[in-house]
Amino acid sequence: MPVNLKKKRELVARILGIGANRVRFEPDKLDDIADSITREDLRSLVKRGTIWTTKVKGTSRGRAKTKQAIRKKSGLGPGSKKGKKTARTGKKSAYVTKIRSMRYHLKVMKDRNEINRQTYWLIYKKVDGGQVRSVSHLRDIVKQTKAK
């Protein structure tokens, strides 16, 4: 007559802190498992290898990842782009990159002694105030201030 080990399985699962479906019993030693009553008995059976656990089965993301990679690739060419440049990046991030590049160029000019400290701060404030459109515009302003 087969032994009902459902409660033993649940108890082992509670001891090990896992789900009952992950608990496995060795088929040859089902009588030993049936005889064990206390938690300590079950722990010793786990130590001996009569009772063991299986790994957690996860959902494979392999197919999903390849599909996503294909989707990402398609439609990124210049023919598929619509709207302004800032429609894809965002106005603030575009502004930040532009300002950083202009400040960097100013710093380089100052380090090379192309402009003095007063001119540097004069143009720096113009950059902050939004009077300078781009790096090329910045160079034009520097040329104009030198000519004066």
Rosetta constraint file for C-alpha pairs under 8 A:
AtomPair CA 3 CA 30 HARMONIC 7.72 0.50
AtomPair CA 3 CA 31 HARMONIC 7.89 0.50
AtomPair CA 3 CA 34 HARMONIC 6.96 0.50
AtomPair CA 5 CA 9 HARMONIC 6.08 0.50
AtomPair CA 5 CA 33 HARMONIC 7.96 0.50
AtomPair CA 5 CA 34 HARMONIC 6.77 0.50
AtomPair CA 6 CA 10 HARMONIC 6.31 0.50
AtomPair CA 7 CA 11 HARMONIC 6.08 0.50
AtomPair CA 8 CA 12 HARMONIC 6.15 0.50
AtomPair CA 8 CA 33 HARMONIC 7.72 0.50
AtomPair CA 8 CA 34 HARMONIC 7.70 0.50
AtomPair CA 9 CA 13 HARMONIC 6.16 0.50
AtomPair CA 9 CA 20 HARMONIC 6.04 0.50
AtomPair CA 9 CA 23 HARMONIC 6.38 0.50
AtomPair CA 10 CA 14 HARMONIC 6.21 0.50
AtomPair CA 10 CA 20 HARMONIC 5.41 0.50
AtomPair CA 11 CA 15 HARMONIC 6.19 0.50
AtomPair CA 11 CA 39 HARMONIC 7.60 0.50
AtomPair CA 12 CA 16 HARMONIC 6.11 0.50
AtomPair CA 12 CA 20 HARMONIC 7.75 0.50
AtomPair CA 12 CA 23 HARMONIC 7.33 0.50
AtomPair CA 12 CA 39 HARMONIC 7.73 0.50
AtomPair CA 12 CA 42 HARMONIC 6.73 0.50
AtomPair CA 12 CA 43 HARMONIC 7.88 0.50
AtomPair CA 13 CA 17 HARMONIC 5.69 0.50
AtomPair CA 13 CA 18 HARMONIC 5.08 0.50
AtomPair CA 13 CA 19 HARMONIC 5.66 0.50
AtomPair CA 13 CA 20 HARMONIC 5.06 0.50
AtomPair CA 13 CA 22 HARMONIC 7.85 0.50
AtomPair CA 13 CA 23 HARMONIC 6.55 0.50
AtomPair CA 14 CA 18 HARMONIC 6.58 0.50
AtomPair CA 14 CA 19 HARMONIC 7.82 0.50
AtomPair CA 15 CA 39 HARMONIC 7.48 0.50
AtomPair CA 18 CA 22 HARMONIC 7.07 0.50
AtomPair CA 19 CA 23 HARMONIC 7.43 0.50
AtomPair CA 22 CA 53 HARMONIC 5.37 0.50
AtomPair CA 22 CA 54 HARMONIC 5.18 0.50
AtomPair CA 22 CA 55 HARMONIC 7.29 0.50
AtomPair CA 22 CA 56 HARMONIC 7.64 0.50
AtomPair CA 23 CA 51 HARMONIC 7.14 0.50
AtomPair CA 23 CA 52 HARMONIC 6.06 0.50
AtomPair CA 23 CA 53 HARMONIC 4.75 0.50
AtomPair CA 23 CA 54 HARMONIC 6.72 0.50
AtomPair CA 24 CA 51 HARMONIC 5.75 0.50
AtomPair CA 24 CA 52 HARMONIC 5.31 0.50
AtomPair CA 24 CA 53 HARMONIC 5.74 0.50
AtomPair CA 24 CA 54 HARMONIC 7.25 0.50
AtomPair CA 25 CA 29 HARMONIC 7.80 0.50
AtomPair CA 25 CA 30 HARMONIC 7.07 0.50
AtomPair CA 25 CA 50 HARMONIC 6.13 0.50
AtomPair CA 25 CA 51 HARMONIC 4.75 0.50
AtomPair CA 25 CA 52 HARMONIC 6.64 0.50
AtomPair CA 26 CA 30 HARMONIC 6.64 0.50
AtomPair CA 26 CA 50 HARMONIC 5.30 0.50
AtomPair CA 26 CA 51 HARMONIC 6.33 0.50
AtomPair CA 29 CA 33 HARMONIC 6.68 0.50
AtomPair CA 29 CA 50 HARMONIC 6.95 0.50
AtomPair CA 30 CA 34 HARMONIC 6.13 0.50
AtomPair CA 31 CA 35 HARMONIC 6.15 0.50
AtomPair CA 32 CA 36 HARMONIC 6.30 0.50
AtomPair CA 33 CA 42 HARMONIC 7.41 0.50
AtomPair CA 33 CA 45 HARMONIC 7.60 0.50
AtomPair CA 36 CA 41 HARMONIC 5.39 0.50
AtomPair CA 36 CA 42 HARMONIC 6.34 0.50
AtomPair CA 37 CA 41 HARMONIC 6.50 0.50
AtomPair CA 37 CA 42 HARMONIC 7.57 0.50
AtomPair CA 38 CA 42 HARMONIC 6.62 0.50
AtomPair CA 39 CA 43 HARMONIC 6.15 0.50
AtomPair CA 40 CA 44 HARMONIC 6.26 0.50
AtomPair CA 41 CA 45 HARMONIC 6.41 0.50
AtomPair CA 42 CA 46 HARMONIC 6.28 0.50
AtomPair CA 43 CA 47 HARMONIC 6.27 0.50
AtomPair CA 44 CA 48 HARMONIC 6.20 0.50
AtomPair CA 45 CA 49 HARMONIC 6.20 0.50
AtomPair CA 45 CA 50 HARMONIC 5.30 0.50
AtomPair CA 45 CA 51 HARMONIC 5.86 0.50
AtomPair CA 46 CA 50 HARMONIC 5.91 0.50
AtomPair CA 46 CA 51 HARMONIC 4.70 0.50
AtomPair CA 46 CA 52 HARMONIC 6.05 0.50
AtomPair CA 47 CA 51 HARMONIC 7.96 0.50
AtomPair CA 61 CA 65 HARMONIC 5.98 0.50
AtomPair CA 62 CA 66 HARMONIC 6.47 0.50
AtomPair CA 63 CA 67 HARMONIC 6.22 0.50
AtomPair CA 64 CA 68 HARMONIC 6.08 0.50
AtomPair CA 65 CA 69 HARMONIC 6.13 0.50
AtomPair CA 66 CA 70 HARMONIC 6.32 0.50
AtomPair CA 67 CA 71 HARMONIC 6.25 0.50
AtomPair CA 68 CA 72 HARMONIC 6.04 0.50
AtomPair CA 69 CA 73 HARMONIC 6.32 0.50
AtomPair CA 70 CA 74 HARMONIC 6.50 0.50
AtomPair CA 72 CA 76 HARMONIC 7.80 0.50
AtomPair CA 75 CA 80 HARMONIC 5.59 0.50
AtomPair CA 75 CA 81 HARMONIC 7.96 0.50
AtomPair CA 76 CA 80 HARMONIC 6.18 0.50
AtomPair CA 76 CA 81 HARMONIC 6.95 0.50
AtomPair CA 77 CA 81 HARMONIC 6.84 0.50
AtomPair CA 83 CA 87 HARMONIC 5.84 0.50
AtomPair CA 83 CA 88 HARMONIC 7.92 0.50
AtomPair CA 84 CA 88 HARMONIC 7.42 0.50
AtomPair CA 85 CA 89 HARMONIC 6.82 0.50
AtomPair CA 86 CA 90 HARMONIC 4.75 0.50
AtomPair CA 86 CA 91 HARMONIC 5.23 0.50
AtomPair CA 86 CA 94 HARMONIC 6.72 0.50
AtomPair CA 87 CA 91 HARMONIC 7.62 0.50
AtomPair CA 89 CA 93 HARMONIC 6.63 0.50
AtomPair CA 89 CA 94 HARMONIC 6.63 0.50
AtomPair CA 90 CA 94 HARMONIC 6.30 0.50
AtomPair CA 91 CA 95 HARMONIC 6.07 0.50
AtomPair CA 92 CA 96 HARMONIC 6.13 0.50
AtomPair CA 93 CA 97 HARMONIC 6.25 0.50
AtomPair CA 94 CA 98 HARMONIC 6.20 0.50
AtomPair CA 95 CA 99 HARMONIC 6.09 0.50
AtomPair CA 96 CA 100 HARMONIC 6.06 0.50
AtomPair CA 97 CA 101 HARMONIC 6.15 0.50
AtomPair CA 98 CA 102 HARMONIC 6.28 0.50
AtomPair CA 98 CA 134 HARMONIC 6.94 0.50
AtomPair CA 98 CA 135 HARMONIC 7.93 0.50
AtomPair CA 99 CA 103 HARMONIC 6.10 0.50
AtomPair CA 99 CA 127 HARMONIC 7.19 0.50
AtomPair CA 99 CA 128 HARMONIC 7.82 0.50
AtomPair CA 100 CA 104 HARMONIC 6.05 0.50
AtomPair CA 101 CA 105 HARMONIC 6.20 0.50
AtomPair CA 101 CA 135 HARMONIC 7.27 0.50
AtomPair CA 102 CA 106 HARMONIC 6.19 0.50
AtomPair CA 102 CA 127 HARMONIC 7.50 0.50
AtomPair CA 102 CA 134 HARMONIC 7.12 0.50
AtomPair CA 102 CA 135 HARMONIC 5.52 0.50
AtomPair CA 102 CA 138 HARMONIC 7.22 0.50
AtomPair CA 103 CA 107 HARMONIC 6.17 0.50
AtomPair CA 103 CA 124 HARMONIC 7.10 0.50
AtomPair CA 103 CA 127 HARMONIC 7.87 0.50
AtomPair CA 104 CA 108 HARMONIC 6.25 0.50
AtomPair CA 105 CA 109 HARMONIC 6.20 0.50
AtomPair CA 105 CA 135 HARMONIC 7.54 0.50
AtomPair CA 106 CA 110 HARMONIC 6.22 0.50
AtomPair CA 106 CA 120 HARMONIC 6.73 0.50
AtomPair CA 106 CA 124 HARMONIC 7.43 0.50
AtomPair CA 107 CA 111 HARMONIC 6.14 0.50
AtomPair CA 107 CA 120 HARMONIC 7.93 0.50
AtomPair CA 108 CA 112 HARMONIC 6.16 0.50
AtomPair CA 109 CA 113 HARMONIC 6.22 0.50
AtomPair CA 109 CA 114 HARMONIC 5.15 0.50
AtomPair CA 109 CA 115 HARMONIC 6.07 0.50
AtomPair CA 110 CA 114 HARMONIC 5.91 0.50
AtomPair CA 110 CA 115 HARMONIC 5.24 0.50
AtomPair CA 110 CA 116 HARMONIC 6.26 0.50
AtomPair CA 110 CA 117 HARMONIC 7.07 0.50
AtomPair CA 110 CA 120 HARMONIC 6.67 0.50
AtomPair CA 115 CA 119 HARMONIC 6.08 0.50
AtomPair CA 115 CA 120 HARMONIC 6.34 0.50
AtomPair CA 115 CA 142 HARMONIC 7.82 0.50
AtomPair CA 116 CA 120 HARMONIC 6.12 0.50
AtomPair CA 117 CA 121 HARMONIC 6.30 0.50
AtomPair CA 118 CA 122 HARMONIC 6.14 0.50
AtomPair CA 119 CA 123 HARMONIC 6.15 0.50
AtomPair CA 119 CA 145 HARMONIC 7.67 0.50
AtomPair CA 120 CA 124 HARMONIC 5.90 0.50
AtomPair CA 121 CA 125 HARMONIC 6.07 0.50
AtomPair CA 122 CA 126 HARMONIC 6.54 0.50
AtomPair CA 123 CA 127 HARMONIC 6.17 0.50
AtomPair CA 123 CA 141 HARMONIC 7.88 0.50
AtomPair CA 123 CA 142 HARMONIC 7.82 0.50
AtomPair CA 124 CA 128 HARMONIC 6.30 0.50
AtomPair CA 125 CA 129 HARMONIC 6.05 0.50
AtomPair CA 126 CA 130 HARMONIC 6.26 0.50
AtomPair CA 126 CA 131 HARMONIC 5.24 0.50
AtomPair CA 126 CA 132 HARMONIC 6.31 0.50
AtomPair CA 127 CA 131 HARMONIC 5.89 0.50
AtomPair CA 127 CA 132 HARMONIC 5.19 0.50
AtomPair CA 132 CA 137 HARMONIC 6.21 0.50
AtomPair CA 132 CA 138 HARMONIC 6.08 0.50
AtomPair CA 133 CA 137 HARMONIC 5.93 0.50
AtomPair CA 133 CA 138 HARMONIC 7.46 0.50
AtomPair CA 134 CA 138 HARMONIC 6.15 0.50
AtomPair CA 135 CA 139 HARMONIC 6.33 0.50
AtomPair CA 136 CA 140 HARMONIC 6.40 0.50
AtomPair CA 137 CA 141 HARMONIC 6.30 0.50
AtomPair CA 138 CA 142 HARMONIC 6.27 0.50
AtomPair CA 139 CA 143 HARMONIC 6.25 0.50
AtomPair CA 140 CA 144 HARMONIC 6.22 0.50
AtomPair CA 141 CA 145 HARMONIC 6.20 0.50
AtomPair CA 142 CA 146 HARMONIC 6.21 0.50
AtomPair CA 143 CA 147 HARMONIC 6.21 0.50
AtomPair CA 144 CA 148 HARMONIC 6.51 0.50
